[in-house]
Amino acid sequence: MSHEIIKHCRLYRYSLPFQTPLMFGQKMLSERKGLLLQIEWNTGATGIGEIAPLPGWSRESLKDVLRLMPALMRDLQGHNVTDLLFGKREDSILFGLPPSIVFGVETALLSTPAARRNNPLFISGETVDLTINGLLNFNRQFDLDADASIAKRFEIIKVKAPFTDPDLALSYLRGIRDANPGLQLLLDANQGWDLKALTPYLPELRELDIFYVEEPFASITESEAFFKAAGIHYALDEQWISNSAEILKKIEQKQLPGLRAIVVKPTLFGSIIKLENIASRLAFHGIQLVISSCFESGVGISTLSRLAYNLSPGSFAGLDTIKSFKSDLLNPPLHLANNAITVYPLVSQPFSLVEAFYTPINPKILEQYIESNRP
C-alpha cells in the first residue's frame, strides 16, 4: 500500500482568450474558462489537473462544478492515493461525480510517484512526438487553395463536411485529395447526413479513399447500412458518450463490422482508469481509440497527449484545438510542429504556469458563492 496521503487541495480559476470567438452550442465565446486543481501529498509532491466542462457539450456547467468542489476537496484530504485510483469504483468518493471533475482529479492523482507504475499518463525516458490530425471546416465560402495548403502540413486531416450540397462538397473534397494524394482523409458529419439523399453519390465518395466518417448518421443502424452500401468505415463520438456500454457489447459480439474508431473526449467521458480498460478491449477487437480535446488549456492537452500516446500507440489524436488560443497557461507553450505535438515525461516536464491567466480561489469566498447561489 502506498504511504502517499493527500495533505491539501487548492483550486484555481483560469480564463484564456481565443484567437477569434468560437461557437459552442448556441453561445459565441471569446474565452475559455476552467479550473485547475492542485493536490499536495504528505511527501511534499504535488500534482495538477484541469477541470473544464465545455459549454454546449458537457452536461455539467462551471457553476455546477464550483458548487461541488469544496466538499470534494475536504473529502480528498487524508485519503490514500492508490485506494482512490484503484479501489472499488462504487466505493470511491469520485463515483457519480460529473465527468470533468473525475478527469481533473484523476489527472492530478496520477502524477504521484506511487501511481506511475502501469500508469496511462507516465512516459519514461526521452520526449516523444505524437501525430495529430489537422482540421478543416467545409462551407460554401471555402478557399480551396488555402485549405489544400493547410492540409499539406499534416499526414491526417479531418474535414467537417455536412452534405447539404453534395456536388459542392464532393468538388471540395476532390480538390483537397488531388492536392494531397498521400493524405489520410477523415470526415466529420455531426450526424447530418441523409442516407437516401446520399445514395447516388456513393461511387464518388468511395473514390476519395476516406479512412472513416465520424458520426455520419443519427443511428448506428444507418451507419452500418452506409458501410454495407459504400464500403466506407465510420467512427462514433457523441453516440459513444450516451451509449458506451451497449456499443461495447455490440463490438465484442462482432455486430458492428463497419466501425473503425471510437473518438473519446476525456473531459466528457470522465475516468482515465476506466478509459484505460476500455482502450484495451477496443484494441483487442481492432477498433482504434482516438483521443480528442474539448478546447482544454495546455495543462489538459499535455494530459491528453500522454493518454493518446499510451492508450492508442501508433494512432493519432485530435488535439490541435490548442492553436485556438492567443496565450496558454504553460510557459513555454506546448510545442506543435506541423502534424505533431511534443509529449514530455512527467518527471521532466519543462513547464511553469503563467500566473497572469489564473487566480487562486479563496475557499471562504467559494463557500459564500455556493450559499448565495443555492436554488
ABEGO torsion letter per residue (X at the ends): XBABBBABBBBBBBBBBBABBBBBEABBBABBBBBBBBBBBAAGBBBBBBBBBBBGABABBAAAAAAAAAAAAAAABGBBAAAAAABBAAABAABGBBAAAAAAAAAAAAABAAAABGBAABBBEBBBBBBBBBBBBBBAABBAAAAAAAAAABABBBBBBBAABAAAAAAAAAAAAAABAABBBBBBAGGABBAAAAAAAAAAAAAAGBABBBGABABAAAAAAAAAAAGBBBBBBAAAAAAAAAAAAAAAAGABAABABBBBBAAAAEBAAAAAAAAAAAAAAGBBBBBBBAGBBAAAAAAAAAAAAAABBGBBBBAAAAAABABBABOBBBBBBEABBBBBBAAABABBBBAAABBBBBAAAAAAAAAAABX
